[in-house]
Amino acid sequence: MSIRTTLVVLVTVLVSLYSGHISAQTECKKMPNFVQKMGYDPNRVAFSTSEKHIMGIVLIELNPQTGQRNKQYQHSSWKEAGYMSGIAIDENGNVYAVPAPTVNILYNKPEDQNYIYKMDANTGEMSRFVELPATAEPSNHNPYGTLGIYYDCDTHHLFVTSILGSTQTAEKGRIFAVDVQTKKVSVVVDKVDAMGIGMAQVEGTRWLVYGKTRESAIFGMPLDRNNQATASPTMLINLDNMGPRGDDHARKIRYTQGALQVNATSFYYNLTAPTEKPETIYIYMYDATQKQWRLVRYE
């Protein structure tokens, strides 16, 4: 997980405690103003969407030394979208999140799975931010819509993956870029089912990297300042037969100081409880001489 130095210990504890989606302060991002106003230490908190028996988003504060939970908080609006998936935070402390059903679709209606939600940095209230356009209606064979989200500090855009309308035999997903200031939505990659997404710097060039849901592989392509691709997508990392399961798919991708961290798990277009989806963390470094990503370690 990409982190500032002050959060290294805390985030290490969080990763060991949760297999789901957790977002702490990273890169240009800062914790929302309401966190400190409520008496929480912004240097020791994180947002989680994987709390047992709690739907939606939860703010948690842990002791960085012991890992013991000091306290937790959930605004009433944080569960109105049902179960949530990825979280991203911008430089103003606004929190963005995308929904994803867990176990069943009782609280996550298929027609509501292509929205991005925004939590206001000052009030903490969450509401719908923007709806992503879909190429097909929700499928009975696929309960998911949005899956991955990442905030790009350089261009002030959210990158979001969605597989709404896809089936096990038809790939109809998209990768979007959303201007957080204008709410303008652009399609970056069409007809691709992806989950984890991030941005990496490769030899001075911005690369959009994403993990496919149909392949145990991570793809990427260079983008210009307008988030337009300057080359076709190419496979960067092959996860096939990697890890304890051998069928890992990148759920979350983060890049910091030359290292690419990939949180990977299985994915089969069906609903499984988070506790039943073990995760492996892979760390890759870019080898400029060989022009490829090399595995450093995994855990």
N, C-alpha and C positions, 0 to 999 in steps of 0.2 A: 504494500500500500504506500503511495507517495505521501510523505509527511514532512512537516517542519521538525527541526531538531527537538523542539520543546515537547513534541508529541510522540517521540519514538517509543518510549516505554509504555505510554497509555495505549497506543494503537496496537503494539505487540500483544498486550493483554487482551484487547478487544478481539483481535483475530483468533486468538486461542480459545476465546469463549463463544464465538458466534461463527456459524458456517454460512450465514446469510449475508444480507446487504447492509453494510455499515459505512457511513460517511463521516469522517472527521475533518478538521481544518487542513487543507492542502493547497500548495502552490499559491495562487493569487487569492484564494478563497479565504473568507473570514467567517467566524461564527456570527449568527444573527444578534442584533442588539438586544432582543427580548431575552436572550439566554442569561445575560448578566443581570438584567433588570429583575429577573425572577429569583436571583440569588444563586445561580449556578456558575461554576468556574468554567469560563470558555476554553481554558486550556486542558480541561479534564472531562470533556463531554463529547458525545457522539450521537448521531441519529441512527436508529436501527429500525429495520422493517422485518426483523426475524425473531421478535420476542415470542416466547411460547405463550399461547392462549391470549395474545393481545393482537388485535387486528389494526392495521395501519402503521403509522410512524410513532416511535417513542423516543424521547430525549432521555439519555441515561448519563449519569455521572459516576465514574469509578475512581477508586483509589489506585493510582498508578503503580504503587508498590505491592499491594496485596491482591488487587483485582476485585476487591469487594465492592459491591454496589452501594454507593452512598444514598442515592435517591433517583427517582425517575419521574417523568412528566409526560402527559399526553393532552394536547388541546383537543376539544371536542370535534373540531373540524378535521383532525388528522386521521380519522377513521371513516369519514363519509365516502371515500372513494373505494372502500373495501381494503383488501390486502394489497400491499405495495411492493415494488421491486427496487430498482436502482434509485440512488439519490445523488444530486449534484448541487454544489453551492457556488454562487458567484462572488465577485469581489466586494459586493455591497451587503452580503450576508443573506441574500434571498436564497431559499432552498427550493429546488425543483425535484419532482419525483414522478415516477410513472407507475401505473397499476399493473398487477399481474395476479391472477387467481392462485389460490393455494388449496389443495385437496378437492375443492368443488367450486362451482361458479355461483353459489348462492349469493355472495356479497360482491361479486364481480361480473356484472352482466356483460355478455360478449359485445354488445353495441357500445359499451362505455370503455372499452379497453384500448382506445387509440388517443387518449388525452394525455397531455402533460399538465401536472398540477404545480402550483406555486405557493410557497409558504412565505408570507410577508416578513421581512427582516425585523420590522419594528413591532408589529402586533402579534405575530405568530400564527395568524389565521391563514388557513389553506383554502384555495379555491381553484377552479379550472383556469388554466392559463391559455392553452391553445389546443385545438383538435387537429390531428394529423390526417391528411387525406389518404384514403385506402383505395386499392384497385379492385377489391372484391368484398362481398359481404362476409361477415364472420362465418366460419365453417364449423359444422358439428364435429369435425374430426380434429379441430385445433382450438382450444379454449383461450389461446393467447393473442395479445395485440402487441403493445409495447413490451420491450424486454430490457434493453440497456440504455443508459443515459450518461453523457459526459459533457462537462462545461469547458469550453476552450477559452482560456484567459486572453489569448492574443486577438481573437476576432469577436469576442463577446457573443459567441453562438453556442447553443446546445446541439449536440449530436445525439440522435436518438434512433434506436433500431426498433422496427416493428415487423411482425410476421402475420398481421391480421389478414384473414382470407386465405392464407396458405393451407394446403393439406399435405398429407404425407407424400403425395405424388406430384403436387403442383407448387412451385416456389413463386410466391407472389409478394414477398416481403420487400421492404424498402429501408434505406438509411436516409434520415433527414438531417438538415441543418436548420436551426431556428434562431433567428435574430431576437435576442431577448428584449431589445429596445423597441423594435417595430412589430414583433411577432410574425414577421415574414417567414414562411416555410418554404424550403427548397429541397428537392430530391437530389441527393448526392450520388446514391447508388440505387438502381432500380432492379427489381426481380432478383433479390438476394435475401435469404433468411439468415439473419445474424442476431447474436445475443450481446456479448461483451463488446465494448467499443472504447477507443481512446485515441490519443494523439501522441506521436513520437517525433523526435528530431533525428533525422538521419542525414549526416554529412551536410548540415545546414539547411535541409529541406523538411518542411512539415509533411508528415505522413499520417494519414488516417488509417488506423489499424482496427480490425474487427474479427471476432470469432464466429465462424459459421455454425449454424445449428444442424446442418446436414453432413458436415465433414468435421473430423477431429483436426481442424487446421485453423490457422490465423492468417488472414489476408491483409493486404495493405496497398495503398496507392498514394502518390504525392499529390498535395493540393497547393494551389496558389493562394494569395491573400483573399481572394473572393470565394474560397472554398470550392473552386472548380478543379476537377481532376486534370493533371497534366500527363498522365499515363494510365494505362489500363491496370486493374487490380492484379496483384500477383501473390502467390503463396509465400509467406515469410517464415512460418513455423508449422511443422507437421507434428501434431499431438497424437497421431494414430499409434496405438499400442503403448502409449506412455502412461506412467502412473499405475496405481493399484488396480484400476478398472479396465484400462486399455481402450476406453471409448470417451475420453474427456473432451468436453467442448468449453471454450473460453466463456465464462460467465461475466467476468470483469477483467478489464485491462487498464493498467496504470503505468505511466512512464515517469521516471525521475532520475536525474544525474546519470544518464546513459543506461539505466537498468529498466527492463520491461518486466513488470510483475503480472502474471496471468493467474487468476483464480479460476479453476476449471472443475467441471462436474459433468455428470451424464445429462443428456436431454433427449426426450423421446416424444415430444408433442402431446404429452399427457400430464395429468396432475399428480404430483407427489409431494408429500409433506416435506418441508425443509429439513427436518431432522432425519429424513430417510435419504437425503442427497449428500453423501460425503463429498468433501472438496479437497482438491490438491492445489497447492500454490507453487507455481513454476517461476523461476527468476532467469531471465535471459539478458545477455549483454551483446551489443553490436560489435562485430569484428570488422573493422574498416578495411583490413587487408584482404579478407576473404569476401567482404561485402555480404555478410549474412549474420543472422542472430544465432548465438551459441548458448546452449543451456549451461547455466552455472550451478544450479542446484534445484531441488524440489523437495517439498515437505508435505 
